[in-house]
Amino acid sequence: MPAVKKVSMKTLAIITHNMSFGGVQRVVKNHIEYFKDNYKITLILFEKKIDFKLPEEIEIIFLDERVFDYKKLIQENKNTIVSFGKELFDFRVNSLVSILKDKQFDTIISHEDYNNLIATKTVEILNYKTNLILTSHIQQDSYKRNLIHLLDADFYYQSIPIYYRNYKIITVSKGVHDYFYNNYNLETYCIENGVNIKEARKQAEEECQEKNFILCIGRIEFVQKGQDDLLKAFKLISKETDVPLLFIGDGKDKEKLEKMILEFNLMNQVKILTFEKNPFKYMKNARVVAFPSYYEGLPNTILESLAVSAALVSYDFEPSSNELSKDGYYFPLVKRGDIQTLGSKLLEVITNNSLEEKMRLLSFERAMDYSLDNMLNKWNIVIEK
């Protein structure tokens, strides 16, 4: 009897910054769960932060670590910060070169522009033959507001049209897709983030100690996420309701948020919890989920809130709020920075039970358009194409 030839599995590397709790990291986790049966997966991380439980059979590799005092560095002037940022970028390129030179992957998926640029430079240095797919989760104009990984917007404006052109690009919303085409003349595959509706609703049934509250969940970073705006809006309505405000998250502006709560004398009405492994039970039990972000690619927090039938009030974040809400049909949009209207919209929901119920029904209807299985099937097609 002839020996049966063993067919080796295809190899897939996924590159991202870390696996701490966050939207991009949840997308990566979904990819790992979906592809692990058909691919031998290696996860390449820039930082040693893993908060998710990952399958035991995957390989995890960390880039070499460059230790520095972040808090001290950001006190320096912008030129000093950016100069170090470029040095750190090159250090990470060299570290990834040392990893990939001894490994061959059929496909590499990289997430977020900073990591994508490191991946493309590495591949070109090595003349590495692979199916490299770059995933962009946000439009780069958003970088004007802040340094991203210690680099300013010009770094991305100059690098992306040079290094992205020869590879497949995935964008997570039509807004990000249009941005790439209009600004860089780059075609992309638009594959939205998906949500596992069945799993989300299952986890939402777990007991939640908090009841009857306004919820804001996500990284605490004012320039993008707008938690300071939300707190100011809540202060305006705090005397008209006994429904408290609950923040779930952590981040560089957490101490600032805590100080604002003290200054506004809202200690009895506002609480901050650190990241929860199960956000769904909070979303389901919230009277309304507030989403005061200024810019997002396609936020998982909104998709997950829709999946568990939560009522939502959101800023008109660029570039995808209108496509996600269908111009405000599925949940109301408030002009970014309009703190007074944000407060009044939240108050309207928590004081009107019939409106809240209507919004919950609309949420679940919209969630069905973002089924995780549909989105992962699109990914499979792009990888095999």
N, C-alpha and C positions, 0 to 999 in steps of 0.2 A: 504494500500500500504506500503510495507516494506521500512524502511529508507535506503537511499543510503549511503553506507559506504564511507567516504572520505579517499582517499589514500594520505598519506603525501608524500611530495617530499623528495628525498634523499638529504642529506646534504654534502656539499663540502667546505672544508677550503683550501684557497690558501695562502701560506706563502712566502713572499719576503721581501726584505729589505726596499724598499720604492717604490713610484710610481712617481718618478721624470722621466724626459725624458731620455730614454735609451733603449737599445735593449731588455734586459730581461723584462723590464717593458712593452714594446709593446707586447711581447709574453703573459704576464699575462693579459693585457687588452684584447687581442684576446680570451684567454680562458674564461674570464668573460663573454664576449659578446656571446660566443658560448654555454656555459653551463648554462647560467642563466635561460633558459626556462625549463630545466629539473632538476635543482638542486637549493636548497636554499644555496646561496653562502655567506661565510664569508671570508673577506680578512684580514689577520693578517700581520701587518707591524711593522718593527723594528724602523722605524723613521717616524716622522710626516711630510712627504713630499709627496704631491699629486699634480701632474701637469696635469694629464689626467682627462677628464670628465668621471666619472664612473656612471653606472646605479644606480638610487636612491634606488632600492629594495635590493641591497646587504648590508650586515652588514660589518662595518669596525672596527677593534679592533687594538689598538696600544699597543705594549709592554711598560712596565715601562721604563721611560727615565733615563739614567745615564748621568748627565751633566758633561762635562769635557772640558778643553781647548785643542782642537786638535792641533792648531798651536804651542802651548807651548810644548805639549807632544812630538811631532815629532822632537823637537830639542834635546831630551834626547838620551842617548845611546840605542843601539838595545835591550839589555837585559831589560832595564827599560820599553821600549815600549811594548815588548812581554809579560813581566810580567803583565802589566796593561791590555794588550789584553786578556790574559787568565782570568783575574779577570772579565773583561767586558763580556766575553763569558759565564762564570758561572752565572753572574748576569742575563743575558738574558735567559739562560736555566731556572732559577728559575721563571722568569717572565712568560715564556711560560707555565711552569708547573701550575702556578696559574690561567692561562686562561683556559687551557684544562681540568683541574680537574673537572670543573663544566659544561663542554660541551662535547657532543658526536657527532663526525662527521663520516659519512660512509666512506668518502675518504678525505685524506689530500694530496695536491700536494705542495711540497716545491721546490723553485728555488734557485740555486747557492749553492756551497759546504759549505760555512760558515753557511748559514741558514739551509741547510740539516743536518749538524752535530748537530746543536741545536735542530732541530726537532727530530732526532733519539734518542738523549740523553733524551729528554723530554718524548718521548713515552715509553722508557725503564724504566725510573724512575717511571712512573705512571702505568706501565704494561697496556698501553692503547691499546684497540683493534680497529684497523682501517685499511683501505687500504692505506698505506703510500707509496707515489710515490716520488722519489728523482730525480730532474732534474739537470744535470751537463752541464754547458754551455762552459766549457773550460778544457784543460788538465792541470794537476797540476804542471807540469814542468815549466809552465809559471810563477808560483808563486816565482820561484827562483829570479826573477828580482825585486821583490817588496814585501813588507809586505801587505798581504791582510787582511783587517779588523784588523790591528795591530798584526797579527800573521804570522810567517814565514812558509816556505814551509814544514819544518819537521812536523809541527803540522798537516798538511793535509795528508802528506805521512803516518804518524803513525795512524791517526784516521780513514781515509776512509776505509781501508780494514777491520777494526774492526766493524764499525757502519753501513756500507752500505750493508753488506753481506746478511741480512735477508729481504731486501726490493726490490721493483721494482725500476730500475734505467733507466731513460731516458737520452740519450745523443743526442746532437743536430747535430752531423755530424758523418760520418764514422771515421774520424780522431780521434775524442774524444772517440768513441766506441772502436776502436782498442787500444787506450791508456789504457783504463780501463781493457781490456782483457789481454794485454801484461804485464802490470805492477802490476795489482791487482788480475788477474785471475777472474774478475767479468764479468758476462754476462750483457748486457744492451739491451734495446729496442732503436733503432736509429730512432728518429723522428725529421726530420729537421724543423727549423723554416719555417713557411710559410708566404706568402705575399698575401694580398687581392688585386689582380691585378686590378679588376674593380674599387675598391674604390681608389686605388693609382692613377690611370689614371684620375679619376674624379677630385680628389683634385689637380692634376698637372695642370688642366686647369685654376685654379685661377690665377688672375693677379699677376705677379712677378715684383717687381720694379727693380730688378737687371737683367741685360742682358749680354750675351757674357762674361763668366767668367769661371775660373777653380774653382771647388768647393771641399772643404774638410769639412765633417760634422761629429761631434761626440765629446765625452768628451775630453777635452784638457788635456792629460796626456802623456808626451813624452815617458816614458818607454814602454808603450804598443802601443799608437796610432801614435807615430812618426811624430807629426806635426812639430817638429824642423827639421827633415830630409826634409820634404816637403818644408819648407820655404827656407832651404839652396839650394834645387834643383831649386826652383823658382828664387832665386837670380842669379843662373847660366844662366838662360834663359831670365831674365827680360829685358835685352837690345835688345832682338830679337823679342819681342812681345809687343803689347799694350793690350793684354788680361789680366785683373787683376786676383788676387787670393782672394777668399772669404772663410773664415773660419766661420762655424756656430757651436757654442758650448760654453761650459764653463767647468771649472775644475781647479785643483790645479796648473796647469802650465800656466794658462792664462796670468798672469803677466810676466812670463818668455818669452812667445811668443810675447807679446807687446814690451818688451825690445829688443828682437831680431829684430823686424820690424824697430825699431828706429835705432839700430846699423847698419843695412843693408841699411838704408836710403830708405826704401820701403813704406813709409807712403802713397804715392800717388797711389800705386799699390796693396796694401794689406789691407783688411778690416776684422774685426771680428764682427760677429753678435751673440747675445745670442741665445739660443735654440728657434726654431720656432715650433709652433704646426703643421704647414703644411710644412714638408721638401720637399714634392714631387714637388712643383712648382719650387723650386730651382734646384732640380735634373734634371728636364725636361729642364730647360732653361740654364743649364751649358753646356759649350762646351765639358767639360770632368770632370768626378768625380774622384778625386785622393783619393786613399785609402792606406796610408803608414803604416798600422798597422804591428806590429811584431808578434802578436799572437791574435787569435780570435777562438771562437768555430765555429759559423756559423753566420757571421755578417748580421744583418738586414739591415744595410745601403747599403750593396751590393745588397741584394735581392730587396730592394725598388728601387734602381737605375735601376736595370734590368727591373723592372716592368714598369717603365715610359720611357724605351728605351734610357737610358743615356749611353754615351760612358764611359768606365771605364779604369783606369790604376791603378794597385794594386801592393803592395809588395807581395812576396810569403809567406804570414803569415802562421804560423803553427797552427793547423795541417791540415787545411781544404781548403787552397787556390787552390790546384790542383784539388780536387774533384769538387769544385764549378766552377772553370774556365775550367774544362776538360783539364788540363795541358796547359793552356794558349790559348785554342781555342776560347773561348767566350770573353775573355778580356786578355790583356797582363799582365804577371807577371814579376816583377823586383826583383832581389835578394835583400833581406833585407839589408839595409845599403848602397846600391849602389846609392848614391845620384846623381852622374853624369848621370847614365842611366835613373833614374827616371825623371830627368829634360828633357833629350832628348826625352823620350817617350811621355811626356806631350806636348812638342813642336811639335812633329811629328803629333799628333792628331789635335791640334788647327791650324795647317798650311796646313792641307790636308783634304779638305771637303769631298772627296770621301771616304777616310779612315774613317772619323768620321761617315758618313752615314752607311757604312758597319758595323761598330761596334754597332751602334744603333739597326740595324736589328738583329744582333746576340744577343744583350742583351735581347730583347723581346722574342726571341726564347727560350733562356735559362730560363727566368722567368716562362714560362709555366710549367716547371718541379717542381716548388715550390709553386704550388697553395695552398692557405691557407685551402680551404675546404678539400683537400686530406690529409693534415697534421693533421687537427683537427679530421677527421674520424679515423685516426690511434690512436690518443689520446683516443678517445671514446672506441676503441677496448681494449686498454691496461687497462683502468679504469674498464671496465666491466669484463675483463678476470679473 
